[in-house]
Amino acid sequence: MRSSLLVIISALSSGACYQYFPVNETDPLPDEGAEIRVRLDSPQALDLGTMTINDVSTIQGHVRTSQSDSLSLFSSQLRTFYGFRQHTSGAVFDFDRSQFMQVEERRMVPWKTGVAVGVTTVGLAILMSEATYSNLDRRSEKRHLESEYRYRRGSVT
């Protein structure tokens, strides 16, 4: 019971706080280090070391540099038009803003963060109270066994 509750608590609190939000075309592109997802205007072939990935439609990663009309991206994952995913381990790609259909920035969602913190706190409180009650049960059981042992030996006090 305890281990399954701990797994559920950690799963809820680990990723529930973030979400991708679209960046308006009139807004500046996200700053360096921001985690983004770029949907390309049309599928493209991108070189990835010794191989070429065809029909790439979405790229996830962190902004390396950002200007008003271009973006350099440390990519972590490519996704093709057909749904194939390729992990890229930090390959760098440069794009003009005209190549984007949509840019989304990953940001924290306050209400989800509050829920995750609340669930984590309640879960930890349950675990701590369960541990405390199980220790009390063991102590009282030990006292009961000791008194029963003394009673059977004839040394009741």
C-alpha positions in Angstrom: 0.0 0.0 0.0 2.7 2.5 1.0 4.9 1.9 -2.0 2.0 2.2 -4.5 0.9 5.4 -2.8 4.4 6.8 -3.1 4.6 6.0 -6.8 1.3 7.7 -7.4 2.4 10.8 -5.4 5.6 11.1 -7.3 3.9 10.6 -10.7 1.4 13.3 -10.0 3.9 15.8 -8.7 6.6 15.3 -11.4 5.0 16.4 -14.6 1.6 17.9 -13.7 2.9 21.4 -13.4 3.9 22.3 -17.0 2.1 22.8 -20.2 2.9 24.2 -23.7 1.4 27.7 -24.5 1.3 29.2 -28.0 3.5 32.2 -28.7 1.6 34.9 -30.7 3.0 35.9 -34.0 3.3 39.5 -32.9 5.2 38.6 -29.6 9.0 38.2 -29.6 10.3 34.7 -29.7 11.2 33.0 -26.4 14.5 33.9 -24.7 17.6 31.7 -24.5 17.1 28.5 -22.5 13.3 28.4 -22.8 11.9 25.0 -23.6 9.8 25.2 -26.8 8.0 23.1 -29.4 8.1 24.4 -33.0 5.6 23.2 -35.6 7.0 23.8 -39.1 5.0 25.4 -41.9 5.7 22.5 -44.2 7.5 19.1 -43.5 11.2 19.4 -44.0 14.2 17.1 -44.4 16.7 17.7 -41.6 20.3 16.4 -41.3 21.0 14.6 -38.1 24.7 13.7 -38.1 25.2 11.0 -40.7 21.5 10.5 -41.5 18.7 12.7 -42.8 15.2 12.7 -41.2 12.5 13.3 -43.8 9.2 15.0 -43.4 10.0 16.6 -40.0 7.0 18.6 -38.8 7.6 19.3 -35.1 10.8 20.0 -33.2 11.2 20.1 -29.4 14.1 21.6 -27.5 15.7 24.6 -25.9 16.3 28.0 -27.4 20.0 28.5 -28.2 19.7 32.0 -29.6 16.7 34.1 -30.5 16.2 37.2 -32.7 13.1 38.8 -33.9 13.1 36.9 -37.2 15.1 33.7 -36.5 15.7 31.1 -33.9 18.5 28.6 -33.1 17.4 25.5 -31.2 19.1 22.8 -29.2 16.7 20.0 -30.2 15.8 17.1 -28.0 13.2 15.4 -30.2 12.0 15.5 -33.8 8.6 14.3 -34.9 7.8 13.5 -38.5 4.5 14.2 -40.3 3.7 10.5 -40.0 4.2 10.4 -36.2 7.8 8.9 -36.1 9.8 10.3 -33.2 13.6 10.7 -33.2 15.6 11.7 -30.1 18.3 14.1 -31.2 20.5 14.6 -28.1 21.1 18.4 -28.6 21.5 18.7 -32.3 21.4 22.4 -33.3 19.0 23.7 -36.0 18.5 27.2 -37.2 15.2 28.5 -38.6 13.7 31.7 -39.9 10.4 32.8 -38.4 8.7 32.4 -41.8 9.3 28.6 -41.5 7.1 28.3 -38.3 3.4 27.5 -38.3 3.4 27.7 -34.5 5.8 28.2 -31.6 4.8 26.9 -28.2 6.7 27.6 -24.9 6.6 25.2 -22.0 5.7 27.1 -18.8 4.5 26.3 -15.3 0.7 26.3 -14.7 0.1 27.8 -11.2 -3.2 25.9 -10.4 -1.7 22.5 -11.5 1.3 23.2 -9.3 -0.9 24.0 -6.4 -2.9 20.8 -6.9 0.4 18.8 -7.2 1.8 20.3 -4.0 -1.5 19.6 -2.1 -1.7 16.0 -3.3 2.0 15.5 -2.4 1.5 17.0 1.1 -1.6 14.9 1.8 0.1 11.8 0.5 3.1 12.3 2.7 0.9 13.1 5.7 -0.9 9.8 5.1 2.4 7.9 4.9 3.7 9.5 8.0 0.5 8.8 10.0 0.4 5.2 8.8 4.0 4.7 9.9 3.3 6.3 13.3 0.2 4.1 13.9 2.0 1.0 12.8 4.8 1.8 15.3 2.2 2.3 18.1 0.5 -1.0 17.2 3.8 -2.8 17.4 4.6 -1.2 20.8 1.2 -2.1 22.3 1.4 -5.6 20.9 4.8 -6.0 22.4 3.5 -4.8 25.8 0.6 -7.2 25.6 2.9 -10.1 24.8 5.2 -9.2 27.7 2.3 -9.0 30.1 0.9 -12.3 28.9 4.3 -13.9 29.3 4.6 -12.6 32.8 1.0 -13.8 33.6 1.8 -17.3 32.4 5.0 -17.5 34.4 3.1 -16.4 37.5 4.8 -13.1 38.0 1.9 -10.7 37.6 2.6 -7.3 38.9 
